[in-house]
């Protein structure tokens, strides 16, 4: 509300001039209305621009492909619903998804799929993209390479024939894993125990798969990769999340 002194000052100004009294009242009314309109506009933008989006991440009760998404959200201190479904719920849910797959990322009712696409989107939100287009290209190439290794190791988990499974395991341990890990270790070493931006979180999230294949000390011969894992886990928001997230094997 306008102060009485302002009104008196306004009226006095116009009384001392050639304007009649009613003009002073009109001017006061215009000022008063303008102040009220500006207050309403400010309140509107305070309510609607500060309102955080409603976010939900849907996946099985494992880390898997959703964990990098969760890590990026936690890093950015973005609130989200961690919607973990049981295996028996998947059949009914699958038919309602865009392409019959998870994880799903929902923001204000809009649904996105494909885990790495979601990660790239979130990386922009939390300022973990590359410094330029070339760096983004390198980041994407590293992410796709990690995916290649993940898929090869995952094939071991899916193999039902025990004899074939053992043969595949030996090939992965002796040939495939060293091939990828040596090269990734070199890249991480060139960047001081990091890859670039959000892909560090992706490698951290996928590291349990390497440990599944090579054991708990799977990075013993890859000090730069171990540094990537350690550097991510030292981030306060990530450290806290690791402590409180549901305990799962994968």
C-alpha positions as CSV (number, residue, x, y, z in Angstrom):
1,X,0.0,0.0,0.0
2,X,1.2,3.5,-0.8
3,X,2.4,5.6,2.2
4,X,0.2,8.5,3.3
5,X,3.2,10.8,3.1
6,X,3.6,9.9,-0.6
7,X,0.0,10.9,-1.1
8,X,0.4,14.2,0.8
9,X,3.6,14.9,-1.2
10,X,1.9,14.2,-4.5
11,X,-1.1,16.3,-3.6
12,X,1.1,19.2,-2.3
13,X,3.2,19.1,-5.5
14,X,0.1,19.4,-7.7
15,X,-1.5,22.0,-5.5
16,X,1.5,24.3,-5.8
17,X,1.3,23.9,-9.6
18,X,-1.3,24.9,-12.1
19,X,-2.9,21.5,-12.0
20,X,-6.3,21.2,-10.3
21,X,-6.7,18.9,-7.3
22,X,-8.5,16.1,-9.2
23,X,-5.4,15.7,-11.4
24,X,-3.3,15.0,-8.3
25,X,-5.8,12.3,-7.3
26,X,-5.7,10.8,-10.8
27,X,-1.9,10.6,-10.8
28,X,-2.0,9.0,-7.3
29,X,-4.5,6.4,-8.6
30,X,-2.2,5.6,-11.6
31,X,0.8,5.2,-9.3
32,X,-1.2,3.1,-6.9
33,X,-2.5,0.8,-9.6
34,X,0.9,0.4,-11.2
35,X,2.5,-0.6,-7.9
36,X,-0.2,-3.2,-7.3
37,X,0.1,-4.6,-10.9
38,X,3.9,-4.9,-10.5
39,X,3.4,-6.7,-7.2
40,X,1.0,-9.2,-8.8
41,X,3.4,-9.8,-11.7
42,X,6.3,-10.4,-9.2
43,X,4.2,-12.8,-7.2
44,X,3.2,-14.7,-10.3
45,X,6.8,-15.2,-11.5
46,X,8.0,-16.0,-8.0
47,X,5.4,-18.9,-7.8
48,X,5.7,-20.3,-11.3
49,X,9.4,-19.8,-12.2
50,X,10.6,-21.1,-8.9
51,X,8.4,-24.2,-9.0
52,X,10.6,-27.3,-9.6
53,X,9.5,-29.8,-12.2
54,X,8.0,-33.1,-11.1
55,X,10.5,-35.8,-12.0
56,X,10.2,-39.6,-11.8
57,X,12.7,-42.2,-12.8
58,X,11.3,-45.7,-13.3
59,X,13.4,-48.8,-13.4
60,X,13.9,-52.2,-11.7
61,X,15.2,-52.3,-8.1
62,X,18.8,-52.4,-9.3
63,X,21.4,-49.9,-10.3
64,X,21.7,-51.0,-13.9
65,X,21.0,-48.5,-16.7
66,X,19.1,-46.1,-14.4
67,X,22.0,-45.5,-12.0
68,X,23.8,-42.8,-14.0
69,X,20.5,-40.9,-14.3
70,X,20.0,-41.1,-10.5
71,X,23.7,-40.0,-10.0
72,X,23.3,-36.9,-12.2
73,X,20.1,-35.9,-10.5
74,X,21.7,-36.3,-7.1
75,X,24.8,-34.4,-8.2
76,X,22.5,-31.5,-9.4
77,X,20.5,-31.7,-6.2
78,X,17.4,-32.2,-8.3
79,X,14.5,-33.9,-6.4
80,X,13.0,-36.9,-8.1
81,X,10.8,-39.9,-7.4
82,X,13.0,-43.1,-7.5
83,X,10.3,-45.5,-8.8
84,X,11.6,-49.0,-8.5
85,X,9.4,-51.8,-9.8
86,X,9.5,-55.5,-9.1
87,X,10.0,-58.0,-12.0
88,X,6.5,-59.2,-11.8
89,X,5.2,-55.7,-12.4
90,X,7.1,-55.3,-15.6
91,X,4.7,-57.2,-17.9
92,X,1.8,-54.9,-17.2
93,X,3.9,-51.8,-17.4
94,X,5.8,-52.7,-20.5
95,X,2.8,-52.3,-22.8
96,X,2.4,-48.7,-21.6
97,X,6.0,-47.6,-22.4
98,X,7.1,-45.9,-25.6
99,X,9.3,-48.8,-26.8
100,X,8.8,-51.5,-24.2
101,X,12.0,-50.7,-22.3
102,X,13.3,-49.0,-19.2
103,X,14.6,-46.8,-17.7
104,X,12.0,-44.1,-18.1
105,X,12.5,-40.5,-17.3
106,X,9.3,-38.5,-16.6
107,X,9.3,-34.7,-16.2
108,X,6.0,-32.9,-15.7
109,X,4.1,-35.7,-17.4
110,X,6.4,-35.9,-20.4
111,X,8.2,-39.3,-20.8
112,X,11.6,-40.0,-22.2
113,X,13.4,-43.3,-22.8
114,X,17.0,-44.4,-23.8
115,X,19.3,-44.1,-20.8
116,X,22.2,-42.3,-22.5
117,X,19.9,-39.7,-24.2
118,X,18.5,-39.0,-20.8
119,X,22.0,-38.7,-19.3
120,X,23.0,-36.1,-22.0
121,X,19.8,-34.1,-21.3
122,X,20.5,-34.1,-17.6
123,X,24.2,-33.3,-18.1
124,X,23.1,-30.0,-19.7
125,X,20.9,-29.3,-16.7
126,X,23.7,-29.8,-14.2
127,X,26.5,-28.3,-16.2
128,X,28.4,-31.5,-16.9
129,X,28.6,-31.2,-20.7
130,X,31.8,-30.6,-22.7
131,X,33.4,-27.2,-23.1
132,X,32.8,-27.3,-26.8
133,X,31.4,-29.5,-29.6
134,X,34.6,-31.4,-30.1
135,X,34.8,-32.3,-26.4
136,X,31.1,-33.4,-26.5
137,X,32.0,-35.7,-29.4
138,X,34.8,-37.2,-27.3
139,X,32.5,-37.6,-24.4
140,X,29.9,-39.4,-26.5
141,X,32.6,-41.7,-28.0
142,X,33.8,-42.7,-24.6
143,X,30.2,-43.3,-23.4
144,X,29.5,-45.5,-26.4
145,X,32.8,-47.4,-25.9
146,X,31.8,-48.1,-22.2
147,X,28.4,-49.3,-23.6
148,X,30.2,-51.7,-25.9
149,X,32.1,-53.2,-23.0
150,X,29.0,-53.4,-20.9
151,X,27.1,-55.3,-23.6
152,X,29.9,-57.8,-24.0
153,X,30.0,-58.5,-20.3
154,X,26.2,-58.6,-20.0
155,X,26.2,-61.4,-22.6
156,X,28.0,-63.5,-20.0
157,X,25.2,-63.0,-17.5
158,X,22.6,-64.0,-20.1
159,X,24.3,-67.2,-21.3
160,X,22.5,-70.3,-20.0
161,X,24.8,-73.0,-21.3
162,X,27.5,-73.5,-18.6
163,X,30.2,-74.7,-21.0
164,X,29.7,-71.8,-23.4
165,X,29.5,-69.5,-20.4
166,X,32.9,-70.5,-19.1
167,X,34.5,-70.2,-22.5
168,X,33.0,-66.7,-22.9
169,X,34.2,-65.7,-19.5
170,X,37.7,-66.7,-20.2
171,X,37.7,-64.7,-23.5
172,X,36.3,-61.7,-21.7
173,X,38.9,-61.9,-18.9
174,X,41.9,-62.6,-21.1
175,X,41.1,-60.6,-24.2
176,X,38.0,-58.4,-24.3
177,X,38.3,-56.7,-20.9
178,X,42.0,-55.9,-21.2
179,X,41.5,-54.5,-24.7
180,X,38.9,-52.0,-23.6
181,X,40.3,-51.3,-20.1
182,X,43.8,-50.5,-21.2
183,X,42.6,-48.0,-23.7
184,X,40.1,-46.4,-21.4
185,X,42.8,-46.2,-18.7
186,X,45.1,-44.4,-21.1
187,X,42.4,-41.8,-21.8
188,X,41.6,-41.3,-18.1
189,X,45.3,-40.9,-17.4
190,X,45.6,-38.1,-20.1
191,X,42.9,-36.3,-18.2
192,X,44.2,-36.6,-14.7
193,X,42.1,-39.5,-13.5
194,X,39.0,-38.4,-15.2
195,X,37.3,-38.9,-18.6
196,X,35.3,-35.8,-19.5
197,X,32.2,-34.4,-17.7
198,X,29.2,-36.7,-17.2
199,X,30.8,-39.8,-18.6
200,X,32.7,-40.2,-15.4
201,X,29.4,-40.9,-13.7
202,X,28.5,-43.4,-16.4
203,X,31.8,-45.3,-15.9
204,X,31.3,-45.2,-12.1
205,X,27.8,-46.5,-12.4
206,X,29.0,-49.4,-14.7
207,X,32.0,-50.3,-12.7
208,X,30.2,-53.0,-10.8
209,X,29.8,-54.9,-14.0
210,X,33.6,-54.9,-14.4
211,X,34.0,-56.1,-10.8
212,X,31.5,-58.9,-11.5
213,X,33.8,-60.1,-14.2
214,X,37.2,-59.4,-12.7
215,X,36.5,-59.4,-9.0
216,X,36.6,-56.6,-6.4
217,X,40.1,-55.6,-7.4
218,X,39.2,-55.5,-11.1
219,X,41.0,-52.1,-11.5
220,X,44.2,-53.1,-9.8
221,X,46.1,-52.9,-13.1
222,X,44.2,-49.8,-14.2
223,X,45.1,-47.0,-11.7
224,X,43.6,-44.2,-13.8
225,X,40.2,-46.0,-14.0
226,X,40.3,-46.6,-10.3
227,X,41.0,-42.9,-9.9
228,X,37.8,-42.1,-12.0
229,X,35.8,-44.3,-9.6
230,X,37.4,-42.7,-6.5
231,X,37.0,-39.2,-7.8
232,X,33.3,-39.6,-8.5
233,X,32.6,-41.3,-5.1
234,X,34.4,-38.4,-3.3
235,X,31.8,-35.9,-4.5
236,X,29.6,-35.2,-1.3
237,X,26.3,-35.7,-3.0
238,X,27.4,-39.0,-4.6
239,X,29.0,-40.3,-1.5
240,X,25.7,-39.6,0.4
241,X,23.6,-41.3,-2.3
242,X,25.8,-44.4,-2.3
243,X,25.4,-44.7,1.5
244,X,21.5,-44.4,1.4
245,X,20.5,-46.0,-1.9
246,X,18.9,-49.5,-1.8
247,X,21.6,-52.2,-1.6
248,X,21.5,-54.4,-4.7
249,X,24.0,-56.7,-6.4
250,X,23.7,-54.9,-9.8
